[in-house]
Amino acid sequence: MSVTRGGILSKVPVVFVTDEHYVIPTCVAITSLLANRAPKTFYNVFIIGIKLSADSIAKLDSIAAKNFRLKIIAMPENKYAEYKSIWPGFHVTTVAMHKFDIVNILKNYAQVIYLDSDIIVQTDLSGLHAVNLKDNYAAAVKDMKGTLVNRYARKWGLSGYFNSGVQVLNLKKMREDKIFAKMMHNLKISRPFLTFMDQDVFNVSFQRKVIFLSPLYNYMINNIRFSLRRQARFFNLTKNKMRAIIKSPAIIHYTNSRKPWAHYFAPRVRVWLQYYKLSPYAGLPLKRRLFTQKDLLLIPRILCRLGLKYK
Ligand SMILES: [Mn+2]
């Protein structure tokens, strides 16, 4: 453990997985992580990078801060080709495969925080990293839309269904119980039914060995579709507590299709832009759209409502 003049540093390993497509949000997420940490937190950030361009690598490497180390782990192409030859018709996204593979890639680590790239961190995460996982595989937040709308918990026969975008992973226990092999097996047998594939595989493979965290640590933008009362009830919190979390979550997760880097009008777009302006991409214009594909489909319906068009 490193010792500094101010005392002992708490080392927090954080893992991201990104391809070229998600480099900008990854940089912005890291920028927010560093902007909001405690003075004694040392972030050891690992980027599992899939086919990143030289410019993207340079941008990631240009993020510099005290008590911070960033390591890009460039993954070889066709790493999972063997699975393709074993199972005909095998198809999963490469990013998802690398998420399962964290347990093997970071083989010297016992416990890490995994973060999706579509997030903003608003607090220090050493407290989250210190969660005692005991013999659970992970700590994560329940996915409200996935549970109530998509009914994934019922579909997979689970008592709880978590979102895989923010997870404290017990890599040690996962290795002991050969979870990677289990994940590959579940991927194979459940493939025809999967609609939300990598999150389902995490849920089915971990079964009930998961600690459910407060929504503070993964406030999913999708939850704004539910009333305050319903959110409070789902997470077993008082309305006041729930309101405080919605107002200022430790982690904002942009789970909806309107991503702030791609759309002018998106929930919590301003907070995302604030960190974008502090990131290595500041000054480079984003390619944002006014409408999503879904919005365009709504136009005829809106015109009908206004009496401007008849069915
Ligand atoms: Mn996500």
Boltz pocket constraint, residues with backbone or C-beta under 6 A from the ligand:
constraints:
  - pocket:
      binder: B
      contacts: [[A, 116], [A, 117], [A, 118], [A, 165], [A, 253], [A, 254], [A, 255]]
      max_distance: 6.0
